[in-house]
């Protein structure tokens, strides 16, 4: 299974803040998915920082998180909340900064399709599932990279809610994960060389 798909409980939410920069450096696809999860969490708690403090941080034992880490995490959530409100993302959508990275991955994907045989083979294996998901979105999504990200995010949400995932869906998600893994690898390589 894709190495970056893990089940996150409440402790995972605060880790997201502490790991956000690290993930951004190491696995850009995982970073994007973490940020999507953060947006969902904030919406689930009605953009209320007090609710986040109680329900997310209230269950973390002191030995797992120092007071300084707790305050840093709460400040980070406050910044994300402020940015989401500024961008009018109360009901739906994703942060512009995160979506710019998705666009960069899309451009990289297009380039790799013409330049890299291994990437082309992985993408072609996923192509039927990507096409099926684009058609199912009825025009809402046309970007193959966004389809892959949404698929992996959907799997994480389903697992967190204890839902069974059909085998054919798992095959699709595996293909999506393979694309994202390769894109993250080449993205990191490009960042290192620039």
C-alpha positions in Angstrom: 0.0 0.0 0.0 1.1 3.6 -0.5 3.6 4.5 2.1 1.9 7.8 2.9 -1.5 6.5 3.6 -1.9 6.1 7.4 -4.8 6.3 9.8 -4.6 9.5 11.8 -6.4 9.9 15.1 -6.6 13.1 17.1 -2.9 13.0 17.9 -2.4 12.9 14.1 -4.1 16.3 13.8 -1.5 18.1 15.9 1.3 16.1 14.3 0.0 17.5 11.0 1.0 21.0 12.0 4.3 19.8 13.4 5.0 17.8 10.3 3.5 20.2 7.7 6.9 21.7 6.7 8.6 18.4 6.8 6.0 16.8 4.6 6.2 19.8 2.2 9.9 19.0 1.8 9.7 15.2 1.7 6.4 14.3 0.0 4.4 17.0 -1.6 1.4 14.8 -2.3 1.2 13.9 1.4 1.5 17.6 2.3 -1.5 18.5 0.1 -3.6 15.7 1.5 -2.7 16.8 5.1 -3.8 20.3 4.2 -7.1 19.0 2.7 -7.7 17.1 5.9 -6.9 20.2 8.0 -9.4 22.2 6.0 -12.1 19.5 6.6 -11.3 19.4 10.3 -11.6 23.2 10.6 -15.0 23.1 8.7 -16.2 20.3 10.9 -15.5 22.4 14.0 -17.2 25.5 12.4 -14.0 27.5 12.2 -14.1 27.7 16.1 -10.6 27.6 17.5 -12.0 26.9 21.0 -13.7 23.7 19.7 -10.4 22.6 18.1 -8.6 23.3 21.4 -11.1 21.1 23.4 -11.7 18.3 20.9 -8.3 18.0 19.3 -5.8 19.1 21.9 -7.9 18.3 24.9 -7.3 14.5 24.4 -3.6 14.7 24.0 -1.7 13.7 27.1 1.0 16.2 28.4 3.7 13.7 27.8 2.9 13.5 24.1 3.0 17.3 23.6 4.7 20.1 25.4 2.9 23.3 26.3 5.0 25.2 23.7 4.1 22.6 21.0 0.4 22.9 22.0 0.5 26.7 21.6 2.5 26.5 18.4 -0.1 24.1 17.0 -3.0 26.3 18.1 -1.4 29.3 16.5 -1.0 27.4 13.3 -4.6 26.4 13.3 -5.5 30.0 13.9 -3.5 31.1 10.9 -5.1 28.4 8.6 -8.6 29.5 9.9 -7.8 33.1 9.1 -6.5 32.3 5.6 -9.5 30.1 4.9 -11.9 32.9 5.9 -9.9 35.4 3.9 -10.3 33.2 0.8 -14.0 32.6 1.6 -13.5 28.8 2.0 -16.1 28.3 4.7 -18.2 25.8 2.8 -15.9 24.3 0.2 -12.7 24.7 -1.8 -9.0 24.6 -1.0 -6.4 27.1 0.0 -4.9 29.0 -3.0 -1.4 28.2 -1.9 -2.1 24.5 -1.8 -3.9 24.6 -5.1 -0.9 26.3 -6.7 1.1 23.3 -5.7 -1.5 21.0 -7.3 -1.1 23.1 -10.5 2.7 22.7 -10.3 2.2 18.9 -10.0 -0.2 19.0 -13.0 2.4 20.8 -15.1 5.0 18.3 -14.0 2.7 15.4 -14.9 2.2 16.7 -18.4 6.0 17.1 -18.8 6.7 13.6 -17.5 4.1 12.1 -19.8 6.2 13.3 -22.7 9.6 12.7 -21.2 9.5 9.8 -18.9 8.6 6.2 -19.9 8.2 4.9 -16.4 5.8 7.7 -15.4 3.9 7.3 -18.7 3.4 3.5 -17.9 2.2 4.3 -14.4 -0.1 7.0 -15.6 -1.5 4.8 -18.4 -2.3 2.1 -15.9 -4.4 4.7 -14.0 -5.9 6.3 -17.0 -9.2 4.4 -17.1 -9.8 5.1 -13.4 -9.0 8.8 -13.9 -11.3 9.0 -16.8 -14.1 7.3 -14.9 -13.7 9.7 -12.0 -13.6 12.8 -14.2 -16.9 11.6 -15.9 -18.5 10.9 -12.5 -17.6 14.5 -11.4 -19.9 15.8 -14.2 -17.5 18.6 -15.1 -16.4 19.6 -11.6 -13.0 18.0 -11.9 -10.9 17.8 -15.1 -7.4 17.7 -13.7 -6.0 14.1 -13.4 -3.7 15.0 -10.5 -6.7 16.4 -8.6 -8.6 13.2 -9.3 -5.7 11.2 -7.7 -5.5 13.5 -4.7 -9.3 13.3 -4.1 -9.2 9.5 -4.5 -6.5 9.1 -1.8 -8.2 11.6 0.5 -11.5 9.7 0.0 -9.8 6.5 1.0 -8.4 8.1 4.2 -11.9 9.5 5.1 -13.5 6.2 4.5 -11.0 4.4 6.7 -11.3 6.9 9.5 -15.1 6.4 9.4 -14.6 2.6 9.5 -16.2 2.1 6.0 -15.4 -0.9 3.9 -13.6 -0.1 0.7 -14.5 -2.4 -2.3 -11.6 -4.2 -4.0 -12.1 -2.4 -7.4 -11.9 1.0 -5.6 -8.7 -0.1 -3.8 -7.2 -1.0 -7.2 -8.1 2.5 -8.5 -6.6 4.2 -5.4 -3.5 2.1 -5.7 -3.0 3.5 -9.2 -3.7 7.0 -8.0 -1.1 6.5 -5.2 1.5 5.3 -7.7 1.1 8.5 -9.7 1.3 10.7 -6.7 4.3 8.9 -5.4 6.2 9.4 -8.6 5.1 13.0 -8.9 6.3 13.7 -5.4 9.6 12.0 -6.2 10.2 14.1 -9.3 8.9 17.3 -7.6 11.4 16.8 -4.7 14.2 16.2 -7.2 13.3 19.3 -9.1 13.2 21.4 -5.9 16.6 20.1 -4.9 18.2 20.9 -8.2 16.7 24.5 -8.4 
